Amino acid sequence: MKPSLQLKLGQQLTMTPQLQQAIRLLQLPALELQAHIRELLETNVMLEPDEAEASGTFEVAVTAAEQPKPPERATESTVEVLEEGWGDHSVGPAETPWSGDEDERHQEYVDESGKSLQDHLMWQLELAGLAPRELAVARAIVDAISDDGYLTESLAEIAHTLRPELECSTEEVHGVLERVQTLDPPGIGARSVAECIELQLRQLDPATPGFGTALQIARAHLELVAQRELTLLRRELRATEEELDAALALVRSCHPRPGATVCAGSAQYVVPDVFVRRTEHGWGVEINPATLPRVRLNQGYASLIGRNASHASMRAQLQEARWLLKSLEIRHETLMKVARSIVERQTAFLEQGEEHMRPMILKDIAEAVAMHESTVSRVTSGKYMHTPRGVFELRYFFSSQVEGADGSGTSSTAIRAKIRKLVKEEDADAPLSDGRIAELLSVEGIPVARRTVAKYREAMGIAASNERRRAGLKQM
C-alpha cells in the first residue's frame, strides 16, 4: 500500500482554561468559594481584597416581555431582582468585605468544650483507682471504642496492640472490659446492639415490671421487635400482653448509640446563597451578600506591567485575575437567573405551602434561562435559598409529577404533604389505610396507587395504620 497525504476538516469542542474555571466556580458552594478566593488572594499578586463601600442594593423591575406567565392573571406575583451593583473590577458586598484578619473579626459560636467520648471515659477511669497495669489495658480498650460507644476491635486484637510493652491474655482484657462497661454512659463498650441494651437494662432495679422479659428480648429477640412481630414475640416468650408491653417499654427506653450522648458533634450551619422575600410588587430575589467575597484587580501592580519579556509571569497572573473576575460575574448572573426562574414557578408554594408545589425538572429551568441542563444542575447543587417558609436546597424545588385525570400534573412533594395532612387529621380510633388515602387523593384528582402511598409514607417515617391504631389505644 503506497503512502499518501490526505486533508480532512473537522470540528471539536475544546475546554479552554477560562471555561474550566467558570464551570468549577459555578458548582462550588458558598464556603468552598470563599476558601478558593482566599487561596487565590495569597498566590496572585494581581488580586487584592476590596474594602470600599458599595452603593447598596437596587431593584430591577421585571418587564412584561420577561414574564413567562400571562399578565392577565391578577393573582400572579411579580418577581423582582434585588441585587448588588457589580463594578468592572470587583465582586461581592461591601457589608462583609474579605480581609486577611477575617477569622479574627468573625467568631463562630460553637461548643468550645472539646470533650470527646474518650476523654469522658478516661476521666472516670483515672478516678476509679485502677492499678497501673489495668489502667494501661483500659486505655487500649477506650481507644478501640467508636464515637457511638461500641467496641470495634476484638479482645485478642486489643491484647496484641499492648505488646511488647505489656503481655496480657484475652481473659485479663475481658476483665478490664467489664470494668469499662460500668462507666457512664450506660451501655458503653458493648460489642453488639444486644449487649448494649442488656448493659443498660442491668442498671435498673430487678424488681422493675417487665425486667426479666426485657432481658430475654435483648438477648435473643431484637429482630422480632424490629420487624414488629409482636404476636410471634409474645408466643416465643410465653408472656402476657401486659408483661410484653412493659418489657418493650424498657427496651425502647434504651439508647442504641450511647456514645452519641457524650460527643454529639457540633451543629452544621447552612449559609443561604439566595434570599427570597415579599415586596410590595410580589416576590424579591437577592443574592446573599455574605457569600460573595469582595475582590478586585490590584491596579498598582497592573499599571507597572510593560511589554518587557521579564514581565511575562506578571501578565499571566493579570490575565488569570481578569478571568476570575469574569467567572465570578458569570456565576452571580447564572445563580440569579436560576433562582428567579424557580421563584416564578413556585410562587404558589411560597404563598400557600408544600401542597401547592408545582412539578418541575431541570429541563424546565434550563429552557427558561436558555442554558444546558448540566449548567442548571451545577448551579442548584449545594446552593440554598432562604424563604419565609424556611431554608431549602435549590434541588428541593425539583420533583417528579403524577399525571392527574384532567391531564395536569401534581408534584411528588405536594403528594407527600397531602398524605402528611391526611394522617394528621385522621381519627385516632380509625386511622386511614394506604388504600383509603389513595382513594381520597383520587377524589382530589391525583390518581396514585396504594403502593405509591405506602412508599411515600415510609419515606416520611409515618407508621402503618395498624401501628398508629395500636399507639392510639396505648395513649387512651
C-alpha positions as CSV (number, residue, x, y, z in Angstrom):
1,M,0.0,0.0,0.0
2,K,1.5,3.3,-1.1
3,P,1.8,6.1,1.4
4,S,-0.3,9.2,0.7
5,L,-1.3,12.5,2.2
6,Q,-5.0,13.3,3.0
7,L,-6.6,16.6,4.1
8,K,-9.6,16.3,6.5
9,L,-11.7,19.0,8.0
10,G,-13.3,18.6,11.4
11,Q,-14.7,20.4,14.4
12,Q,-14.3,19.6,18.1
13,L,-15.2,21.3,21.3
14,T,-12.2,22.3,23.4
15,M,-12.4,23.1,27.1
16,T,-10.4,26.4,27.4
17,P,-8.9,27.3,30.8
18,Q,-11.5,30.1,31.1
19,L,-14.4,27.7,30.6
20,Q,-12.9,25.2,33.0
21,Q,-12.6,27.8,35.7
22,A,-16.1,29.1,35.1
23,I,-17.6,25.6,35.5
24,R,-15.6,24.9,38.6
25,L,-16.6,28.2,40.3
26,L,-20.2,27.6,39.2
27,Q,-20.6,24.4,41.2
28,L,-18.7,25.5,44.3
29,P,-20.8,26.0,47.4
30,A,-20.5,29.4,49.2
31,L,-18.0,28.3,51.9
32,E,-15.8,26.5,49.4
33,L,-15.9,29.5,47.1
34,Q,-14.7,31.8,49.9
35,A,-11.8,29.4,50.7
36,H,-10.9,29.3,47.0
37,I,-10.9,33.1,46.7
38,R,-8.7,33.3,49.8
39,E,-6.1,30.9,48.3
40,L,-6.0,33.0,45.1
41,L,-5.5,36.2,47.0
42,E,-2.4,34.6,48.6
43,T,-1.0,33.4,45.3
44,N,-1.9,36.0,42.7
45,V,-0.4,39.5,43.4
46,M,-2.8,41.0,40.8
47,L,-5.8,40.4,43.2
48,E,-6.5,42.3,46.3
49,P,-9.4,42.4,48.8
50,D,-11.7,45.3,48.1
51,E,-13.0,47.0,51.3
52,A,-14.5,50.1,49.6
53,E,-18.1,50.9,50.4
54,A,-20.7,49.8,47.8
55,S,-23.7,51.9,46.8
56,G,-26.2,49.4,48.2
57,T,-29.0,47.4,46.7
58,F,-31.3,48.4,43.9
59,E,-34.4,47.0,42.4
60,V,-34.8,45.9,38.8
61,A,-38.4,45.6,37.7
62,V,-39.4,42.6,35.6
63,T,-40.8,43.7,32.3
64,A,-43.8,42.1,30.7
65,A,-41.6,40.5,28.0
66,E,-39.5,38.8,30.6
67,Q,-42.5,37.3,32.4
68,P,-43.3,33.7,31.3
69,K,-46.8,33.9,32.7
70,P,-49.7,35.7,31.0
71,P,-50.2,39.2,32.5
72,E,-54.0,38.9,32.7
73,R,-53.9,36.7,35.8
74,A,-54.4,39.0,38.7
75,T,-53.1,36.5,41.2
76,E,-49.7,36.1,39.6
77,S,-46.9,37.6,41.6
78,T,-44.1,39.7,40.1
79,V,-40.6,38.6,40.9
80,E,-38.1,41.4,41.4
81,V,-34.3,41.2,41.4
82,L,-32.8,42.8,44.4
83,E,-29.0,42.6,43.8
84,E,-25.7,44.3,44.5
85,G,-24.3,46.7,41.9
86,W,-21.3,45.0,40.2
87,G,-18.3,47.1,39.3
88,D,-16.0,46.3,36.4
89,H,-13.2,45.1,38.7
90,S,-14.8,43.9,41.9
91,V,-17.4,41.4,43.0
92,G,-19.1,40.9,46.4
93,P,-20.7,43.0,49.0
94,A,-19.5,46.0,51.0
95,E,-21.1,44.9,54.2
96,T,-18.8,41.9,54.6
97,P,-15.5,42.6,52.8
98,W,-12.9,39.9,52.9
99,S,-9.6,40.8,54.6
100,G,-6.7,38.9,56.0
101,D,-8.0,39.2,59.6
102,E,-11.4,37.8,58.7
103,D,-11.0,34.9,61.1
104,E,-10.4,37.3,64.0
105,R,-13.4,39.5,63.2
106,H,-15.9,36.8,62.7
107,Q,-16.3,34.4,65.6
108,E,-18.1,31.1,65.2
109,Y,-20.2,30.3,68.2
110,V,-19.8,26.6,68.7
111,D,-19.3,24.3,71.6
112,E,-15.8,25.0,72.9
113,S,-15.7,22.2,75.5
114,G,-13.9,19.9,73.1
115,K,-14.6,16.9,75.3
116,S,-14.7,13.7,73.4
117,L,-16.1,10.3,74.5
118,Q,-12.6,9.0,75.1
119,D,-11.8,12.0,77.4
120,H,-15.0,11.4,79.3
121,L,-14.2,7.7,79.8
122,M,-10.5,8.3,80.8
123,W,-11.6,10.9,83.3
124,Q,-13.7,8.3,85.0
125,L,-11.0,5.6,84.8
126,E,-8.5,7.9,86.5
127,L,-10.9,8.2,89.4
128,A,-11.6,4.5,89.6
129,G,-8.4,3.6,91.4
130,L,-7.2,1.0,88.9
131,A,-3.7,-0.5,89.1
132,P,-1.2,0.8,86.5
133,R,-1.5,-2.5,84.6
134,E,-5.3,-2.4,84.5
135,L,-5.2,1.3,83.6
136,A,-3.0,0.6,80.5
137,V,-5.4,-2.1,79.4
138,A,-8.4,0.1,80.0
139,R,-6.8,2.9,77.9
140,A,-6.3,0.5,75.0
141,I,-10.0,-0.5,75.3
142,V,-11.1,3.1,75.3
143,D,-9.1,3.8,72.2
144,A,-10.9,0.9,70.4
145,I,-14.4,2.4,71.3
146,S,-16.1,4.2,68.4
147,D,-18.0,7.5,68.8
148,D,-21.2,5.5,69.0
149,G,-19.9,3.7,72.1
150,Y,-19.2,0.3,70.6
151,L,-16.0,-1.7,70.9
152,T,-14.7,-2.0,67.3
153,E,-11.8,-4.5,68.0
154,S,-11.7,-8.0,69.4
155,L,-10.2,-8.8,72.7
156,A,-7.3,-10.6,71.0
157,E,-6.6,-7.6,68.8
158,I,-6.5,-5.3,71.9
159,A,-4.2,-7.7,73.7
160,H,-1.9,-7.7,70.6
161,T,-1.7,-3.9,70.5
162,L,-0.4,-3.9,74.1
163,R,2.6,-6.0,73.2
164,P,5.6,-5.9,73.7
165,E,5.2,-3.2,76.4
166,L,2.6,-5.3,78.2
167,E,1.9,-9.1,77.9
168,C,-1.7,-9.9,78.8
169,S,-4.3,-12.6,78.0
170,T,-7.7,-12.1,76.5
171,E,-9.2,-13.1,79.8
172,E,-7.4,-10.2,81.5
173,V,-8.7,-7.8,78.8
174,H,-12.2,-9.1,79.3
175,G,-12.0,-8.5,83.0
176,V,-10.9,-4.9,82.4
177,L,-13.6,-4.5,79.8
178,E,-16.3,-5.4,82.3
179,R,-15.0,-2.5,84.5
180,V,-15.1,-0.1,81.5
181,Q,-18.7,-1.2,80.8
182,T,-19.8,0.1,84.2
183,L,-18.8,3.6,83.3
184,D,-21.1,6.4,82.1
185,P,-22.9,6.5,79.8
186,P,-24.6,3.1,80.3
187,G,-24.1,0.6,77.5
188,I,-20.6,1.8,76.7
189,G,-18.1,-0.7,75.4
190,A,-20.7,-3.1,74.0
191,R,-19.8,-5.4,71.1
192,S,-23.3,-5.6,69.7
193,V,-26.7,-3.9,70.0
194,A,-28.0,-6.7,72.1
195,E,-25.2,-6.4,74.6
196,C,-25.6,-2.6,74.6
197,I,-29.2,-2.8,75.5
198,E,-28.6,-5.6,78.1
199,L,-25.9,-3.4,79.8
200,Q,-28.4,-0.5,80.1
201,L,-31.2,-2.8,81.4
202,R,-28.9,-4.1,84.1
203,Q,-28.7,-0.6,85.5
204,L,-32.3,-0.9,86.5
205,D,-33.8,-2.4,89.7
206,P,-34.5,-6.2,89.0
207,A,-38.0,-5.6,90.6
208,T,-38.9,-3.3,87.8
209,P,-42.0,-4.7,86.0
210,G,-41.0,-6.4,82.8
211,F,-37.3,-6.5,83.7
212,G,-36.8,-10.3,83.1
213,T,-38.8,-10.3,79.9
214,A,-36.8,-7.3,78.6
215,L,-33.6,-9.1,79.2
216,Q,-34.8,-12.1,77.2
217,I,-35.8,-9.7,74.3
218,A,-32.4,-8.0,74.4
219,R,-30.5,-11.3,74.3
220,A,-32.4,-13.2,71.6
221,H,-35.5,-11.4,70.1
222,L,-34.4,-7.9,69.0
223,E,-35.0,-9.0,65.4
224,L,-38.7,-9.7,66.1
225,V,-39.0,-6.3,67.7
226,A,-37.5,-4.6,64.7
227,Q,-39.9,-6.5,62.4
228,R,-42.8,-5.6,64.8
229,E,-43.8,-9.3,65.0
230,L,-45.4,-8.8,68.4
231,T,-47.8,-11.7,68.2
232,L,-44.9,-14.1,67.5
233,L,-42.8,-12.5,70.1
234,R,-45.4,-13.0,72.8
235,R,-45.8,-16.6,71.8
236,E,-42.0,-17.1,72.0
237,L,-41.7,-15.5,75.4
238,R,-44.9,-17.0,76.7
239,A,-45.7,-13.7,78.3
240,T,-49.0,-11.8,78.8
241,E,-49.8,-8.7,76.8
242,E,-49.2,-6.5,79.9
243,E,-45.8,-8.1,80.6
244,L,-44.8,-7.7,76.9
245,D,-45.8,-4.0,76.8
246,A,-43.8,-3.3,80.0
247,A,-40.8,-5.1,78.6
248,L,-41.0,-3.4,75.3
249,A,-41.2,0.0,77.0
250,L,-38.0,-0.8,78.9
251,V,-36.2,-1.9,75.7
252,R,-37.3,1.1,73.7
253,S,-36.1,3.4,76.5
254,C,-32.5,2.2,75.9
255,H,-30.2,4.3,73.7
256,P,-28.8,2.3,70.8
257,R,-25.8,4.6,70.4
258,P,-24.8,5.6,74.0
259,G,-21.6,7.3,72.9
260,A,-23.6,9.9,70.9
261,T,-25.0,11.3,74.2
262,V,-21.4,12.5,75.1
263,C,-19.9,13.6,71.7
264,A,-23.0,14.7,69.8
265,G,-20.9,16.8,67.4
266,S,-21.1,20.4,66.6
267,A,-24.1,21.7,64.7
268,Q,-23.6,22.1,60.9
269,Y,-24.9,25.5,59.8
270,V,-26.2,26.3,56.3
271,V,-25.4,29.6,54.7
272,P,-28.1,30.5,52.2
273,D,-26.9,31.7,48.8
274,V,-30.2,33.4,47.9
275,F,-32.8,35.4,49.9
276,V,-36.4,35.4,48.8
277,R,-38.8,37.8,50.5
278,R,-42.1,39.6,50.0
279,T,-42.1,43.1,48.4
280,E,-44.8,45.5,47.6
281,H,-44.8,44.2,44.0
282,G,-44.7,40.5,44.7
283,W,-41.5,38.5,45.5
284,G,-38.0,39.7,45.6
285,V,-34.8,37.7,44.9
286,E,-31.4,38.7,46.2
287,I,-28.0,37.1,46.3
288,N,-26.8,36.7,49.9
289,P,-24.0,39.4,50.1
290,A,-22.2,37.4,52.8
291,T,-21.5,34.6,50.3
292,L,-19.6,36.8,47.9
293,P,-16.0,37.7,48.9
294,R,-15.1,41.2,47.7
295,V,-12.1,41.1,45.4
296,R,-10.7,43.4,42.7
297,L,-7.7,43.9,40.4
298,N,-4.6,45.4,42.0
299,Q,-4.3,48.5,39.8
300,G,-1.0,49.4,41.3
301,Y,0.7,46.3,40.0
302,A,-1.3,46.2,36.8
303,S,-0.1,49.6,35.8
304,L,3.6,48.6,36.2
305,I,3.4,45.8,33.7
306,G,5.2,46.6,30.4
307,R,6.0,44.7,27.2
308,N,9.3,43.6,28.6
309,A,9.8,39.8,28.4
310,S,10.6,39.8,32.1
311,H,7.0,40.7,32.9
312,A,5.6,37.5,31.2
313,S,4.7,35.9,34.5
314,M,3.0,39.1,35.8
315,R,1.0,39.3,32.6
316,A,-0.1,35.7,33.0
317,Q,-1.3,36.5,36.6
318,L,-3.1,39.6,35.3
319,Q,-4.9,37.5,32.7
320,E,-5.8,34.9,35.4
321,A,-7.2,37.6,37.6
322,R,-9.4,39.0,34.9
323,W,-10.7,35.5,34.1
324,L,-11.5,35.0,37.7
325,L,-13.5,38.2,38.0
326,K,-15.4,37.4,34.8
327,S,-16.1,33.9,36.0
328,L,-17.4,35.2,39.3
329,E,-19.7,37.6,37.5
330,I,-21.0,34.7,35.3
331,R,-21.6,32.7,38.5
332,H,-23.5,35.6,40.1
333,E,-25.7,36.1,37.0
334,T,-26.4,32.4,36.4
335,L,-27.4,31.8,40.1
336,M,-29.7,34.9,40.0
337,K,-31.3,33.7,36.7
338,V,-31.9,30.2,38.0
339,A,-33.2,31.4,41.4
340,R,-35.5,33.9,39.8
341,S,-36.9,31.3,37.5
342,I,-37.5,28.9,40.4
343,V,-39.4,31.5,42.3
344,E,-41.5,32.4,39.3
345,R,-42.6,28.7,39.0
346,Q,-43.0,28.0,42.7
347,T,-44.9,31.2,43.8
348,A,-47.8,29.0,45.0
349,F,-45.5,27.1,47.3
350,L,-44.1,30.3,48.8
351,E,-47.6,31.6,49.4
352,Q,-49.6,28.5,50.4
353,G,-47.2,25.7,51.3
354,E,-46.0,22.3,50.2
355,E,-49.4,21.1,49.0
356,H,-49.1,23.6,46.2
357,M,-45.6,22.7,45.0
358,R,-45.6,22.5,41.2
359,P,-43.8,19.7,39.4
360,M,-40.6,20.9,37.9
361,I,-37.5,19.3,36.4
362,L,-34.1,20.6,35.3
363,K,-35.2,20.8,31.7
364,D,-37.9,23.4,32.6
365,I,-35.5,25.8,34.2
366,A,-32.9,25.2,31.5
367,E,-35.3,26.2,28.8
368,A,-36.4,29.2,30.8
369,V,-32.9,30.6,31.3
370,A,-31.6,29.3,27.9
371,M,-28.9,27.1,29.4
372,H,-27.9,23.5,29.3
373,E,-29.4,21.1,31.9
374,S,-25.9,20.3,33.2
375,T,-25.3,24.0,34.0
376,V,-28.6,24.2,35.9
377,S,-27.6,21.0,37.8
378,R,-24.2,22.6,38.8
379,V,-25.9,25.8,40.0
380,T,-28.5,24.0,42.1
381,S,-26.1,21.6,43.7
382,G,-25.1,22.6,47.2
383,K,-26.8,26.0,47.0
384,Y,-29.5,27.1,49.4
385,M,-32.4,29.5,49.3
386,H,-33.8,31.3,52.3
387,T,-37.6,31.8,52.1
388,P,-40.3,32.8,54.5
389,R,-41.1,29.1,54.8
390,G,-37.5,28.0,55.7
391,V,-34.2,27.3,54.1
392,F,-34.2,24.8,51.2
393,E,-31.6,23.5,48.9
394,L,-32.4,24.6,45.3
395,R,-32.7,20.9,44.4
396,Y,-35.7,20.7,46.8
397,F,-37.9,22.6,44.3
398,F,-37.4,19.9,41.6
399,S,-39.6,16.9,41.8
400,S,-41.3,14.4,39.5
401,Q,-45.0,14.6,38.7
402,V,-48.1,12.4,38.8
403,E,-50.5,12.9,35.9
404,G,-54.0,13.8,37.0
405,A,-57.3,12.8,35.5
406,D,-57.6,16.2,33.8
407,G,-54.1,16.0,32.3
408,S,-52.5,18.3,34.8
409,G,-49.5,17.1,36.9
410,T,-49.1,17.1,40.7
411,S,-45.6,17.3,42.3
412,S,-44.5,14.3,44.4
413,T,-43.6,16.8,47.1
414,A,-47.2,18.1,47.1
415,I,-48.5,14.5,47.3
416,R,-46.3,13.8,50.4
417,A,-47.6,17.0,52.0
418,K,-51.2,15.9,51.3
419,I,-50.5,12.4,52.8
420,R,-49.0,14.0,55.9
421,K,-52.0,16.3,56.3
422,L,-54.5,13.4,55.9
423,V,-52.7,11.4,58.6
424,K,-52.5,14.3,60.9
425,E,-56.3,15.0,60.6
426,E,-57.4,11.3,60.8
427,D,-59.5,9.8,63.5
428,A,-57.1,8.2,66.1
429,D,-59.6,5.4,66.6
430,A,-59.8,4.6,62.9
431,P,-56.6,5.5,61.1
432,L,-56.6,5.7,57.4
433,S,-55.1,2.8,55.5
434,D,-52.9,3.3,52.5
435,G,-55.8,2.2,50.2
436,R,-58.1,4.7,51.8
437,I,-55.5,7.5,51.4
438,A,-55.1,6.6,47.7
439,E,-58.9,6.8,47.3
440,L,-59.1,10.3,49.0
441,L,-56.2,11.5,46.7
442,S,-58.0,10.2,43.7
443,V,-61.1,12.2,44.6
444,E,-58.9,15.3,44.5
445,G,-57.8,14.4,41.0
446,I,-54.5,12.7,42.0
447,P,-54.6,9.1,40.9
448,V,-52.0,7.2,42.8
449,A,-51.6,3.5,43.6
450,R,-51.7,2.1,47.1
451,R,-48.1,1.0,46.9
452,T,-47.1,4.6,45.9
453,V,-48.8,5.9,49.0
454,A,-47.0,3.3,51.1
455,K,-43.6,4.3,49.6
456,Y,-44.2,8.0,50.3
457,R,-45.5,7.2,53.9
458,E,-42.5,5.1,54.7
459,A,-40.1,7.7,53.3
460,M,-41.6,10.3,55.7
461,G,-41.3,7.9,58.7
462,I,-45.1,7.6,59.2
463,A,-46.1,4.2,60.7
464,A,-48.7,2.0,59.1
465,S,-52.4,2.3,60.0
466,N,-52.4,-0.7,62.4
467,E,-49.4,0.6,64.3
468,R,-51.0,4.1,64.5
469,R,-54.2,2.5,65.9
470,R,-52.2,0.5,68.4
471,A,-50.3,3.6,69.5
472,G,-53.6,5.5,69.9
473,L,-55.0,2.8,72.1
474,K,-52.0,2.9,74.4
475,Q,-52.4,6.6,74.9
476,M,-56.0,6.2,76.0
